[in-house]
Amino acid sequence: MAHFFENLDPETAAELDQLSRLLYELRENLNAVLAAYGAADPAALLRRIENGEVDEHPAYEHYLSARILADTRDAARALLGERAKEANR
């Protein structure tokens, strides 16, 4: 099996590697925040807060953190896709 980075210049390979690592870290941190409240995603955590299933403080701050992590993950995922597409041209 050919190595994924085999035909890429070193700078592009390093950028893709860094973005991949960032995505992993964002996912793990998001999962940790949500797991503390038994929520599958930030919207589920917000619903639990609104329904009074969890205390508003500090859950709302954790909800905001989860939103930031999810939004950053989505942006990094899009950037990784763009860079990978550019690299394959």
PyMOL Python script that loads the backbone (N, CA, C, O; Angstrom):
from pymol import cmd

cmd.read_pdbstr("""\
ATOM      1  N   MET A   1       0.843  -1.168   0.000  1.00  0.00           N
ATOM      2  CA  MET A   1       0.000   0.000   0.000  1.00  0.00           C
ATOM      3  C   MET A   1       0.897   1.243   0.000  1.00  0.00           C
ATOM      4  O   MET A   1       1.858   1.325   0.765  1.00  0.00           O
ATOM      5  N   ALA A   2       0.576   2.192  -0.853  1.00  0.00           N
ATOM      6  CA  ALA A   2       1.365   3.417  -0.970  1.00  0.00           C
ATOM      7  C   ALA A   2       1.148   4.301   0.254  1.00  0.00           C
ATOM      8  O   ALA A   2       0.041   4.374   0.787  1.00  0.00           O
ATOM      9  N   HIS A   3       2.184   4.955   0.685  1.00  0.00           N
ATOM     10  CA  HIS A   3       2.122   5.880   1.809  1.00  0.00           C
ATOM     11  C   HIS A   3       1.375   7.137   1.361  1.00  0.00           C
ATOM     12  O   HIS A   3       1.642   7.661   0.280  1.00  0.00           O
ATOM     13  N   PHE A   4       0.450   7.621   2.178  1.00  0.00           N
ATOM     14  CA  PHE A   4      -0.390   8.764   1.823  1.00  0.00           C
ATOM     15  C   PHE A   4       0.428  10.003   1.483  1.00  0.00           C
ATOM     16  O   PHE A   4       0.086  10.735   0.554  1.00  0.00           O
ATOM     17  N   PHE A   5       1.495  10.242   2.220  1.00  0.00           N
ATOM     18  CA  PHE A   5       2.283  11.455   2.042  1.00  0.00           C
ATOM     19  C   PHE A   5       3.381  11.313   0.983  1.00  0.00           C
ATOM     20  O   PHE A   5       4.139  12.256   0.754  1.00  0.00           O
ATOM     21  N   GLU A   6       3.475  10.169   0.348  1.00  0.00           N
ATOM     22  CA  GLU A   6       4.568   9.851  -0.562  1.00  0.00           C
ATOM     23  C   GLU A   6       4.801  10.888  -1.655  1.00  0.00           C
ATOM     24  O   GLU A   6       5.948  11.251  -1.913  1.00  0.00           O
ATOM     25  N   ASN A   7       3.752  11.370  -2.298  1.00  0.00           N
ATOM     26  CA  ASN A   7       3.902  12.294  -3.423  1.00  0.00           C
ATOM     27  C   ASN A   7       3.657  13.749  -3.060  1.00  0.00           C
ATOM     28  O   ASN A   7       3.466  14.582  -3.946  1.00  0.00           O
ATOM     29  N   LEU A   8       3.659  14.062  -1.785  1.00  0.00           N
ATOM     30  CA  LEU A   8       3.419  15.434  -1.350  1.00  0.00           C
ATOM     31  C   LEU A   8       4.730  16.120  -0.986  1.00  0.00           C
ATOM     32  O   LEU A   8       5.676  15.489  -0.516  1.00  0.00           O
ATOM     33  N   ASP A   9       4.757  17.432  -1.215  1.00  0.00           N
ATOM     34  CA  ASP A   9       5.936  18.165  -0.771  1.00  0.00           C
ATOM     35  C   ASP A   9       5.913  18.206   0.755  1.00  0.00           C
ATOM     36  O   ASP A   9       4.844  18.103   1.356  1.00  0.00           O
ATOM     37  N   PRO A  10       7.073  18.355   1.390  1.00  0.00           N
ATOM     38  CA  PRO A  10       7.166  18.276   2.854  1.00  0.00           C
ATOM     39  C   PRO A  10       6.277  19.285   3.589  1.00  0.00           C
ATOM     40  O   PRO A  10       5.724  18.966   4.641  1.00  0.00           O
ATOM     41  N   GLU A  11       6.139  20.485   3.049  1.00  0.00           N
ATOM     42  CA  GLU A  11       5.321  21.494   3.720  1.00  0.00           C
ATOM     43  C   GLU A  11       3.850  21.102   3.728  1.00  0.00           C
ATOM     44  O   GLU A  11       3.168  21.255   4.742  1.00  0.00           O
ATOM     45  N   THR A  12       3.364  20.602   2.608  1.00  0.00           N
ATOM     46  CA  THR A  12       1.970  20.177   2.525  1.00  0.00           C
ATOM     47  C   THR A  12       1.729  18.971   3.419  1.00  0.00           C
ATOM     48  O   THR A  12       0.714  18.901   4.112  1.00  0.00           O
ATOM     49  N   ALA A  13       2.651  18.030   3.408  1.00  0.00           N
ATOM     50  CA  ALA A  13       2.522  16.846   4.262  1.00  0.00           C
ATOM     51  C   ALA A  13       2.485  17.245   5.731  1.00  0.00           C
ATOM     52  O   ALA A  13       1.691  16.703   6.501  1.00  0.00           O
ATOM     53  N   ALA A  14       3.333  18.183   6.125  1.00  0.00           N
ATOM     54  CA  ALA A  14       3.364  18.643   7.518  1.00  0.00           C
ATOM     55  C   ALA A  14       2.059  19.346   7.883  1.00  0.00           C
ATOM     56  O   ALA A  14       1.536  19.156   8.982  1.00  0.00           O
ATOM     57  N   GLU A  15       1.535  20.153   6.971  1.00  0.00           N
ATOM     58  CA  GLU A  15       0.282  20.853   7.235  1.00  0.00           C
ATOM     59  C   GLU A  15      -0.879  19.862   7.393  1.00  0.00           C
ATOM     60  O   GLU A  15      -1.697  20.002   8.303  1.00  0.00           O
ATOM     61  N   LEU A  16      -0.947  18.870   6.511  1.00  0.00           N
ATOM     62  CA  LEU A  16      -2.002  17.861   6.604  1.00  0.00           C
ATOM     63  C   LEU A  16      -1.871  17.058   7.894  1.00  0.00           C
ATOM     64  O   LEU A  16      -2.870  16.722   8.529  1.00  0.00           O
ATOM     65  N   ASP A  17      -0.654  16.757   8.269  1.00  0.00           N
ATOM     66  CA  ASP A  17      -0.411  16.029   9.516  1.00  0.00           C
ATOM     67  C   ASP A  17      -0.872  16.850  10.721  1.00  0.00           C
ATOM     68  O   ASP A  17      -1.530  16.323  11.619  1.00  0.00           O
ATOM     69  N   GLN A  18      -0.529  18.128  10.740  1.00  0.00           N
ATOM     70  CA  GLN A  18      -0.927  18.993  11.852  1.00  0.00           C
ATOM     71  C   GLN A  18      -2.442  19.137  11.932  1.00  0.00           C
ATOM     72  O   GLN A  18      -3.014  19.104  13.022  1.00  0.00           O
ATOM     73  N   LEU A  19      -3.088  19.296  10.789  1.00  0.00           N
ATOM     74  CA  LEU A  19      -4.539  19.410  10.784  1.00  0.00           C
ATOM     75  C   LEU A  19      -5.195  18.116  11.261  1.00  0.00           C
ATOM     76  O   LEU A  19      -6.192  18.153  11.982  1.00  0.00           O
ATOM     77  N   SER A  20      -4.650  16.995  10.868  1.00  0.00           N
ATOM     78  CA  SER A  20      -5.180  15.703  11.312  1.00  0.00           C
ATOM     79  C   SER A  20      -5.056  15.560  12.826  1.00  0.00           C
ATOM     80  O   SER A  20      -5.992  15.115  13.491  1.00  0.00           O
ATOM     81  N   ARG A  21      -3.918  15.932  13.361  1.00  0.00           N
ATOM     82  CA  ARG A  21      -3.715  15.868  14.813  1.00  0.00           C
ATOM     83  C   ARG A  21      -4.659  16.822  15.545  1.00  0.00           C
ATOM     84  O   ARG A  21      -5.213  16.482  16.591  1.00  0.00           O
ATOM     85  N   LEU A  22      -4.835  18.012  14.988  1.00  0.00           N
ATOM     86  CA  LEU A  22      -5.747  18.983  15.585  1.00  0.00           C
ATOM     87  C   LEU A  22      -7.167  18.431  15.606  1.00  0.00           C
ATOM     88  O   LEU A  22      -7.868  18.559  16.610  1.00  0.00           O
ATOM     89  N   LEU A  23      -7.592  17.822  14.514  1.00  0.00           N
ATOM     90  CA  LEU A  23      -8.929  17.227  14.462  1.00  0.00           C
ATOM     91  C   LEU A  23      -9.102  16.161  15.537  1.00  0.00           C
ATOM     92  O   LEU A  23     -10.140  16.100  16.195  1.00  0.00           O
ATOM     93  N   TYR A  24      -8.104  15.338  15.710  1.00  0.00           N
ATOM     94  CA  TYR A  24      -8.159  14.298  16.730  1.00  0.00           C
ATOM     95  C   TYR A  24      -8.304  14.916  18.128  1.00  0.00           C
ATOM     96  O   TYR A  24      -9.142  14.482  18.918  1.00  0.00           O
ATOM     97  N   GLU A  25      -7.487  15.925  18.426  1.00  0.00           N
ATOM     98  CA  GLU A  25      -7.527  16.568  19.738  1.00  0.00           C
ATOM     99  C   GLU A  25      -8.865  17.267  19.982  1.00  0.00           C
ATOM    100  O   GLU A  25      -9.419  17.201  21.079  1.00  0.00           O
ATOM    101  N   LEU A  26      -9.373  17.930  18.956  1.00  0.00           N
ATOM    102  CA  LEU A  26     -10.664  18.596  19.092  1.00  0.00           C
ATOM    103  C   LEU A  26     -11.773  17.585  19.361  1.00  0.00           C
ATOM    104  O   LEU A  26     -12.626  17.804  20.221  1.00  0.00           O
ATOM    105  N   ARG A  27     -11.757  16.483  18.625  1.00  0.00           N
ATOM    106  CA  ARG A  27     -12.769  15.445  18.811  1.00  0.00           C
ATOM    107  C   ARG A  27     -12.711  14.862  20.218  1.00  0.00           C
ATOM    108  O   ARG A  27     -13.743  14.705  20.871  1.00  0.00           O
ATOM    109  N   GLU A  28     -11.515  14.544  20.683  1.00  0.00           N
ATOM    110  CA  GLU A  28     -11.366  13.954  22.007  1.00  0.00           C
ATOM    111  C   GLU A  28     -11.797  14.927  23.107  1.00  0.00           C
ATOM    112  O   GLU A  28     -12.462  14.524  24.061  1.00  0.00           O
ATOM    113  N   ASN A  29     -11.427  16.189  22.984  1.00  0.00           N
ATOM    114  CA  ASN A  29     -11.818  17.181  23.984  1.00  0.00           C
ATOM    115  C   ASN A  29     -13.323  17.420  23.963  1.00  0.00           C
ATOM    116  O   ASN A  29     -13.942  17.560  25.018  1.00  0.00           O
ATOM    117  N   LEU A  30     -13.917  17.467  22.773  1.00  0.00           N
ATOM    118  CA  LEU A  30     -15.363  17.628  22.664  1.00  0.00           C
ATOM    119  C   LEU A  30     -16.078  16.439  23.304  1.00  0.00           C
ATOM    120  O   LEU A  30     -17.034  16.619  24.058  1.00  0.00           O
ATOM    121  N   ASN A  31     -15.618  15.240  23.005  1.00  0.00           N
ATOM    122  CA  ASN A  31     -16.218  14.045  23.592  1.00  0.00           C
ATOM    123  C   ASN A  31     -16.123  14.056  25.111  1.00  0.00           C
ATOM    124  O   ASN A  31     -17.060  13.640  25.792  1.00  0.00           O
ATOM    125  N   ALA A  32     -15.004  14.526  25.649  1.00  0.00           N
ATOM    126  CA  ALA A  32     -14.828  14.577  27.099  1.00  0.00           C
ATOM    127  C   ALA A  32     -15.809  15.558  27.744  1.00  0.00           C
ATOM    128  O   ALA A  32     -16.397  15.254  28.782  1.00  0.00           O
ATOM    129  N   VAL A  33     -15.987  16.723  27.136  1.00  0.00           N
ATOM    130  CA  VAL A  33     -16.923  17.712  27.678  1.00  0.00           C
ATOM    131  C   VAL A  33     -18.339  17.151  27.656  1.00  0.00           C
ATOM    132  O   VAL A  33     -19.065  17.244  28.645  1.00  0.00           O
ATOM    133  N   LEU A  34     -18.728  16.570  26.527  1.00  0.00           N
ATOM    134  CA  LEU A  34     -20.097  16.070  26.388  1.00  0.00           C
ATOM    135  C   LEU A  34     -20.360  14.841  27.256  1.00  0.00           C
ATOM    136  O   LEU A  34     -21.453  14.686  27.801  1.00  0.00           O
ATOM    137  N   ALA A  35     -19.369  13.976  27.384  1.00  0.00           N
ATOM    138  CA  ALA A  35     -19.536  12.751  28.169  1.00  0.00           C
ATOM    139  C   ALA A  35     -19.849  13.060  29.629  1.00  0.00           C
ATOM    140  O   ALA A  35     -20.580  12.314  30.281  1.00  0.00           O
ATOM    141  N   ALA A  36     -19.303  14.144  30.136  1.00  0.00           N
ATOM    142  CA  ALA A  36     -19.554  14.525  31.526  1.00  0.00           C
ATOM    143  C   ALA A  36     -21.039  14.781  31.793  1.00  0.00           C
ATOM    144  O   ALA A  36     -21.498  14.706  32.933  1.00  0.00           O
ATOM    145  N   TYR A  37     -21.783  15.086  30.719  1.00  0.00           N
ATOM    146  CA  TYR A  37     -23.209  15.371  30.853  1.00  0.00           C
ATOM    147  C   TYR A  37     -24.081  14.333  30.148  1.00  0.00           C
ATOM    148  O   TYR A  37     -25.301  14.483  30.088  1.00  0.00           O
ATOM    149  N   GLY A  38     -23.471  13.302  29.626  1.00  0.00           N
ATOM    150  CA  GLY A  38     -24.229  12.279  28.923  1.00  0.00           C
ATOM    151  C   GLY A  38     -24.906  12.806  27.677  1.00  0.00           C
ATOM    152  O   GLY A  38     -26.011  12.380  27.341  1.00  0.00           O
ATOM    153  N   ALA A  39     -24.253  13.731  26.986  1.00  0.00           N
ATOM    154  CA  ALA A  39     -24.818  14.351  25.787  1.00  0.00           C
ATOM    155  C   ALA A  39     -24.049  13.901  24.557  1.00  0.00           C
ATOM    156  O   ALA A  39     -22.832  13.723  24.602  1.00  0.00           O
ATOM    157  N   ALA A  40     -24.764  13.719  23.468  1.00  0.00           N
ATOM    158  CA  ALA A  40     -24.143  13.271  22.229  1.00  0.00           C
ATOM    159  C   ALA A  40     -23.542  14.424  21.430  1.00  0.00           C
ATOM    160  O   ALA A  40     -22.604  14.223  20.658  1.00  0.00           O
ATOM    161  N   ASP A  41     -24.072  15.619  21.609  1.00  0.00           N
ATOM    162  CA  ASP A  41     -23.592  16.784  20.866  1.00  0.00           C
ATOM    163  C   ASP A  41     -23.940  18.042  21.661  1.00  0.00           C
ATOM    164  O   ASP A  41     -24.680  17.964  22.642  1.00  0.00           O
ATOM    165  N   PRO A  42     -23.412  19.204  21.249  1.00  0.00           N
ATOM    166  CA  PRO A  42     -23.687  20.425  22.011  1.00  0.00           C
ATOM    167  C   PRO A  42     -25.182  20.744  22.125  1.00  0.00           C
ATOM    168  O   PRO A  42     -25.632  21.222  23.167  1.00  0.00           O
ATOM    169  N   ALA A  43     -25.951  20.485  21.071  1.00  0.00           N
ATOM    170  CA  ALA A  43     -27.396  20.767  21.119  1.00  0.00           C
ATOM    171  C   ALA A  43     -28.079  19.917  22.184  1.00  0.00           C
ATOM    172  O   ALA A  43     -28.985  20.390  22.871  1.00  0.00           O
ATOM    173  N   ALA A  44     -27.655  18.678  22.323  1.00  0.00           N
ATOM    174  CA  ALA A  44     -28.234  17.800  23.345  1.00  0.00           C
ATOM    175  C   ALA A  44     -27.895  18.318  24.739  1.00  0.00           C
ATOM    176  O   ALA A  44     -28.727  18.245  25.644  1.00  0.00           O
ATOM    177  N   LEU A  45     -26.703  18.831  24.918  1.00  0.00           N
ATOM    178  CA  LEU A  45     -26.333  19.407  26.210  1.00  0.00           C
ATOM    179  C   LEU A  45     -27.191  20.628  26.511  1.00  0.00           C
ATOM    180  O   LEU A  45     -27.663  20.793  27.636  1.00  0.00           O
ATOM    181  N   LEU A  46     -27.392  21.476  25.525  1.00  0.00           N
ATOM    182  CA  LEU A  46     -28.234  22.656  25.720  1.00  0.00           C
ATOM    183  C   LEU A  46     -29.660  22.247  26.088  1.00  0.00           C
ATOM    184  O   LEU A  46     -30.265  22.869  26.961  1.00  0.00           O
ATOM    185  N   ARG A  47     -30.199  21.233  25.453  1.00  0.00           N
ATOM    186  CA  ARG A  47     -31.542  20.747  25.792  1.00  0.00           C
ATOM    187  C   ARG A  47     -31.597  20.250  27.241  1.00  0.00           C
ATOM    188  O   ARG A  47     -32.571  20.492  27.955  1.00  0.00           O
ATOM    189  N   ARG A  48     -30.545  19.558  27.658  1.00  0.00           N
ATOM    190  CA  ARG A  48     -30.506  19.062  29.044  1.00  0.00           C
ATOM    191  C   ARG A  48     -30.492  20.233  30.027  1.00  0.00           C
ATOM    192  O   ARG A  48     -31.104  20.160  31.093  1.00  0.00           O
ATOM    193  N   ILE A  49     -29.798  21.306  29.671  1.00  0.00           N
ATOM    194  CA  ILE A  49     -29.773  22.504  30.522  1.00  0.00           C
ATOM    195  C   ILE A  49     -31.163  23.137  30.548  1.00  0.00           C
ATOM    196  O   ILE A  49     -31.684  23.450  31.619  1.00  0.00           O
ATOM    197  N   GLU A  50     -31.757  23.323  29.385  1.00  0.00           N
ATOM    198  CA  GLU A  50     -33.075  23.955  29.282  1.00  0.00           C
ATOM    199  C   GLU A  50     -34.159  23.148  30.017  1.00  0.00           C
ATOM    200  O   GLU A  50     -35.077  23.722  30.602  1.00  0.00           O
ATOM    201  N   ASN A  51     -34.042  21.838  29.980  1.00  0.00           N
ATOM    202  CA  ASN A  51     -35.024  20.972  30.636  1.00  0.00           C
ATOM    203  C   ASN A  51     -34.765  20.813  32.132  1.00  0.00           C
ATOM    204  O   ASN A  51     -35.528  20.141  32.826  1.00  0.00           O
ATOM    205  N   GLY A  52     -33.698  21.426  32.629  1.00  0.00           N
ATOM    206  CA  GLY A  52     -33.377  21.347  34.048  1.00  0.00           C
ATOM    207  C   GLY A  52     -32.781  20.012  34.474  1.00  0.00           C
ATOM    208  O   GLY A  52     -32.740  19.696  35.663  1.00  0.00           O
ATOM    209  N   GLU A  53     -32.319  19.231  33.501  1.00  0.00           N
ATOM    210  CA  GLU A  53     -31.735  17.926  33.816  1.00  0.00           C
ATOM    211  C   GLU A  53     -30.342  18.063  34.418  1.00  0.00           C
ATOM    212  O   GLU A  53     -29.889  17.184  35.152  1.00  0.00           O
ATOM    213  N   VAL A  54     -29.665  19.162  34.107  1.00  0.00           N
ATOM    214  CA  VAL A  54     -28.346  19.459  34.679  1.00  0.00           C
ATOM    215  C   VAL A  54     -28.359  20.909  35.149  1.00  0.00           C
ATOM    216  O   VAL A  54     -29.085  21.738  34.601  1.00  0.00           O
ATOM    217  N   ASP A  55     -27.558  21.209  36.160  1.00  0.00           N
ATOM    218  CA  ASP A  55     -27.477  22.579  36.661  1.00  0.00           C
ATOM    219  C   ASP A  55     -26.925  23.506  35.586  1.00  0.00           C
ATOM    220  O   ASP A  55     -26.011  23.154  34.839  1.00  0.00           O
ATOM    221  N   GLU A  56     -27.506  24.698  35.531  1.00  0.00           N
ATOM    222  CA  GLU A  56     -27.091  25.667  34.525  1.00  0.00           C
ATOM    223  C   GLU A  56     -25.612  26.036  34.649  1.00  0.00           C
ATOM    224  O   GLU A  56     -24.918  26.229  33.651  1.00  0.00           O
ATOM    225  N   HIS A  57     -25.154  26.129  35.882  1.00  0.00           N
ATOM    226  CA  HIS A  57     -23.740  26.453  36.095  1.00  0.00           C
ATOM    227  C   HIS A  57     -23.042  25.233  36.679  1.00  0.00           C
ATOM    228  O   HIS A  57     -23.498  24.735  37.709  1.00  0.00           O
ATOM    229  N   PRO A  58     -22.004  24.739  36.110  1.00  0.00           N
ATOM    230  CA  PRO A  58     -21.212  25.261  35.009  1.00  0.00           C
ATOM    231  C   PRO A  58     -21.585  24.664  33.646  1.00  0.00           C
ATOM    232  O   PRO A  58     -20.837  24.829  32.682  1.00  0.00           O
ATOM    233  N   ALA A  59     -22.717  23.980  33.552  1.00  0.00           N
ATOM    234  CA  ALA A  59     -23.065  23.288  32.303  1.00  0.00           C
ATOM    235  C   ALA A  59     -23.137  24.246  31.114  1.00  0.00           C
ATOM    236  O   ALA A  59     -22.724  23.888  30.011  1.00  0.00           O
ATOM    237  N   TYR A  60     -23.657  25.463  31.324  1.00  0.00           N
ATOM    238  CA  TYR A  60     -23.766  26.374  30.186  1.00  0.00           C
ATOM    239  C   TYR A  60     -22.382  26.779  29.681  1.00  0.00           C
ATOM    240  O   TYR A  60     -22.169  26.893  28.474  1.00  0.00           O
ATOM    241  N   GLU A  61     -21.450  26.993  30.596  1.00  0.00           N
ATOM    242  CA  GLU A  61     -20.085  27.309  30.172  1.00  0.00           C
ATOM    243  C   GLU A  61     -19.482  26.134  29.408  1.00  0.00           C
ATOM    244  O   GLU A  61     -18.753  26.328  28.435  1.00  0.00           O
ATOM    245  N   HIS A  62     -19.786  24.927  29.847  1.00  0.00           N
ATOM    246  CA  HIS A  62     -19.300  23.741  29.136  1.00  0.00           C
ATOM    247  C   HIS A  62     -19.986  23.599  27.787  1.00  0.00           C
ATOM    248  O   HIS A  62     -19.370  23.156  26.818  1.00  0.00           O
ATOM    249  N   TYR A  63     -21.256  23.972  27.720  1.00  0.00           N
ATOM    250  CA  TYR A  63     -21.952  23.987  26.432  1.00  0.00           C
ATOM    251  C   TYR A  63     -21.250  24.943  25.465  1.00  0.00           C
ATOM    252  O   TYR A  63     -21.019  24.597  24.306  1.00  0.00           O
ATOM    253  N   LEU A  64     -20.911  26.145  25.943  1.00  0.00           N
ATOM    254  CA  LEU A  64     -20.215  27.109  25.084  1.00  0.00           C
ATOM    255  C   LEU A  64     -18.863  26.552  24.634  1.00  0.00           C
ATOM    256  O   LEU A  64     -18.477  26.719  23.477  1.00  0.00           O
ATOM    257  N   SER A  65     -18.157  25.904  25.528  1.00  0.00           N
ATOM    258  CA  SER A  65     -16.884  25.271  25.173  1.00  0.00           C
ATOM    259  C   SER A  65     -17.094  24.195  24.117  1.00  0.00           C
ATOM    260  O   SER A  65     -16.317  24.089  23.169  1.00  0.00           O
ATOM    261  N   ALA A  66     -18.142  23.402  24.282  1.00  0.00           N
ATOM    262  CA  ALA A  66     -18.440  22.347  23.313  1.00  0.00           C
ATOM    263  C   ALA A  66     -18.754  22.948  21.949  1.00  0.00           C
ATOM    264  O   ALA A  66     -18.323  22.417  20.926  1.00  0.00           O
ATOM    265  N   ARG A  67     -19.494  24.044  21.922  1.00  0.00           N
ATOM    266  CA  ARG A  67     -19.801  24.710  20.652  1.00  0.00           C
ATOM    267  C   ARG A  67     -18.531  25.204  19.973  1.00  0.00           C
ATOM    268  O   ARG A  67     -18.366  25.042  18.764  1.00  0.00           O
ATOM    269  N   ILE A  68     -17.638  25.803  20.743  1.00  0.00           N
ATOM    270  CA  ILE A  68     -16.380  26.303  20.189  1.00  0.00           C
ATOM    271  C   ILE A  68     -15.560  25.142  19.645  1.00  0.00           C
ATOM    272  O   ILE A  68     -15.022  25.226  18.541  1.00  0.00           O
ATOM    273  N   LEU A  69     -15.462  24.058  20.410  1.00  0.00           N
ATOM    274  CA  LEU A  69     -14.718  22.882  19.947  1.00  0.00           C
ATOM    275  C   LEU A  69     -15.336  22.315  18.674  1.00  0.00           C
ATOM    276  O   LEU A  69     -14.612  21.977  17.737  1.00  0.00           O
ATOM    277  N   ALA A  70     -16.658  22.205  18.626  1.00  0.00           N
ATOM    278  CA  ALA A  70     -17.336  21.649  17.448  1.00  0.00           C
ATOM    279  C   ALA A  70     -17.168  22.561  16.243  1.00  0.00           C
ATOM    280  O   ALA A  70     -16.915  22.081  15.139  1.00  0.00           O
ATOM    281  N   ASP A  71     -17.305  23.863  16.435  1.00  0.00           N
ATOM    282  CA  ASP A  71     -17.149  24.808  15.324  1.00  0.00           C
ATOM    283  C   ASP A  71     -15.714  24.809  14.798  1.00  0.00           C
ATOM    284  O   ASP A  71     -15.485  24.854  13.590  1.00  0.00           O
ATOM    285  N   THR A  72     -14.758  24.761  15.716  1.00  0.00           N
ATOM    286  CA  THR A  72     -13.349  24.721  15.317  1.00  0.00           C
ATOM    287  C   THR A  72     -13.041  23.421  14.585  1.00  0.00           C
ATOM    288  O   THR A  72     -12.308  23.421  13.596  1.00  0.00           O
ATOM    289  N   ARG A  73     -13.603  22.306  15.070  1.00  0.00           N
ATOM    290  CA  ARG A  73     -13.426  21.012  14.408  1.00  0.00           C
ATOM    291  C   ARG A  73     -13.974  21.055  12.981  1.00  0.00           C
ATOM    292  O   ARG A  73     -13.336  20.564  12.050  1.00  0.00           O
ATOM    293  N   ASP A  74     -15.161  21.647  12.816  1.00  0.00           N
ATOM    294  CA  ASP A  74     -15.762  21.740  11.487  1.00  0.00           C
ATOM    295  C   ASP A  74     -14.901  22.587  10.547  1.00  0.00           C
ATOM    296  O   ASP A  74     -14.728  22.244   9.377  1.00  0.00           O
ATOM    297  N   ALA A  75     -14.367  23.686  11.060  1.00  0.00           N
ATOM    298  CA  ALA A  75     -13.512  24.549  10.244  1.00  0.00           C
ATOM    299  C   ALA A  75     -12.210  23.831   9.875  1.00  0.00           C
ATOM    300  O   ALA A  75     -11.751  23.919   8.736  1.00  0.00           O
ATOM    301  N   ALA A  76     -11.622  23.126  10.834  1.00  0.00           N
ATOM    302  CA  ALA A  76     -10.381  22.387  10.563  1.00  0.00           C
ATOM    303  C   ALA A  76     -10.631  21.253   9.576  1.00  0.00           C
ATOM    304  O   ALA A  76      -9.796  20.984   8.712  1.00  0.00           O
ATOM    305  N   ARG A  77     -11.773  20.592   9.702  1.00  0.00           N
ATOM    306  CA  ARG A  77     -12.128  19.507   8.783  1.00  0.00           C
ATOM    307  C   ARG A  77     -12.273  20.045   7.358  1.00  0.00           C
ATOM    308  O   ARG A  77     -11.800  19.423   6.406  1.00  0.00           O
ATOM    309  N   ALA A  78     -12.924  21.195   7.215  1.00  0.00           N
ATOM    310  CA  ALA A  78     -13.090  21.802   5.896  1.00  0.00           C
ATOM    311  C   ALA A  78     -11.736  22.202   5.313  1.00  0.00           C
ATOM    312  O   ALA A  78     -11.476  21.988   4.129  1.00  0.00           O
ATOM    313  N   LEU A  79     -10.883  22.781   6.146  1.00  0.00           N
ATOM    314  CA  LEU A  79      -9.556  23.179   5.690  1.00  0.00           C
ATOM    315  C   LEU A  79      -8.726  21.972   5.280  1.00  0.00           C
ATOM    316  O   LEU A  79      -8.028  22.012   4.266  1.00  0.00           O
ATOM    317  N   LEU A  80      -8.796  20.904   6.057  1.00  0.00           N
ATOM    318  CA  LEU A  80      -8.076  19.680   5.715  1.00  0.00           C
ATOM    319  C   LEU A  80      -8.557  19.139   4.371  1.00  0.00           C
ATOM    320  O   LEU A  80      -7.746  18.719   3.545  1.00  0.00           O
ATOM    321  N   GLY A  81      -9.858  19.147   4.151  1.00  0.00           N
ATOM    322  CA  GLY A  81     -10.406  18.683   2.880  1.00  0.00           C
ATOM    323  C   GLY A  81      -9.929  19.521   1.709  1.00  0.00           C
ATOM    324  O   GLY A  81      -9.580  18.985   0.657  1.00  0.00           O
ATOM    325  N   GLU A  82      -9.911  20.842   1.889  1.00  0.00           N
ATOM    326  CA  GLU A  82      -9.435  21.734   0.834  1.00  0.00           C
ATOM    327  C   GLU A  82      -7.966  21.484   0.524  1.00  0.00           C
ATOM    328  O   GLU A  82      -7.576  21.379  -0.639  1.00  0.00           O
ATOM    329  N   ARG A  83      -7.148  21.388   1.583  1.00  0.00           N
ATOM    330  CA  ARG A  83      -5.706  21.175   1.379  1.00  0.00           C
ATOM    331  C   ARG A  83      -5.432  19.821   0.726  1.00  0.00           C
ATOM    332  O   ARG A  83      -4.569  19.719  -0.147  1.00  0.00           O
ATOM    333  N   ALA A  84      -6.149  18.794   1.135  1.00  0.00           N
ATOM    334  CA  ALA A  84      -5.959  17.468   0.544  1.00  0.00           C
ATOM    335  C   ALA A  84      -6.357  17.482  -0.926  1.00  0.00           C
ATOM    336  O   ALA A  84      -5.692  16.872  -1.763  1.00  0.00           O
ATOM    337  N   LYS A  85      -7.435  18.176  -1.232  1.00  0.00           N
ATOM    338  CA  LYS A  85      -7.886  18.277  -2.622  1.00  0.00           C
ATOM    339  C   LYS A  85      -6.847  19.017  -3.469  1.00  0.00           C
ATOM    340  O   LYS A  85      -6.530  18.592  -4.580  1.00  0.00           O
ATOM    341  N   GLU A  86      -6.322  20.121  -2.940  1.00  0.00           N
ATOM    342  CA  GLU A  86      -5.293  20.874  -3.637  1.00  0.00           C
ATOM    343  C   GLU A  86      -4.036  20.045  -3.860  1.00  0.00           C
ATOM    344  O   GLU A  86      -3.390  20.144  -4.903  1.00  0.00           O
ATOM    345  N   ALA A  87      -3.701  19.234  -2.877  1.00  0.00           N
ATOM    346  CA  ALA A  87      -2.486  18.425  -2.968  1.00  0.00           C
ATOM    347  C   ALA A  87      -2.610  17.342  -4.029  1.00  0.00           C
ATOM    348  O   ALA A  87      -1.600  16.901  -4.578  1.00  0.00           O
ATOM    349  N   ASN A  88      -3.818  16.911  -4.324  1.00  0.00           N
ATOM    350  CA  ASN A  88      -4.029  15.850  -5.307  1.00  0.00           C
ATOM    351  C   ASN A  88      -4.201  16.360  -6.720  1.00  0.00           C
ATOM    352  O   ASN A  88      -4.443  15.573  -7.635  1.00  0.00           O
ATOM    353  N   ARG A  89      -4.085  17.644  -6.913  1.00  0.00           N
ATOM    354  CA  ARG A  89      -4.222  18.211  -8.274  1.00  0.00           C
ATOM    355  C   ARG A  89      -2.990  18.022  -9.074  1.00  0.00           C
ATOM    356  O   ARG A  89      -2.936  18.436 -10.232  1.00  0.00           O
TER     357      ARG A  89
END
""", "prot")
cmd.dss("prot")
cmd.show_as("cartoon", "prot")
cmd.util.cbc("prot")
cmd.orient("prot")
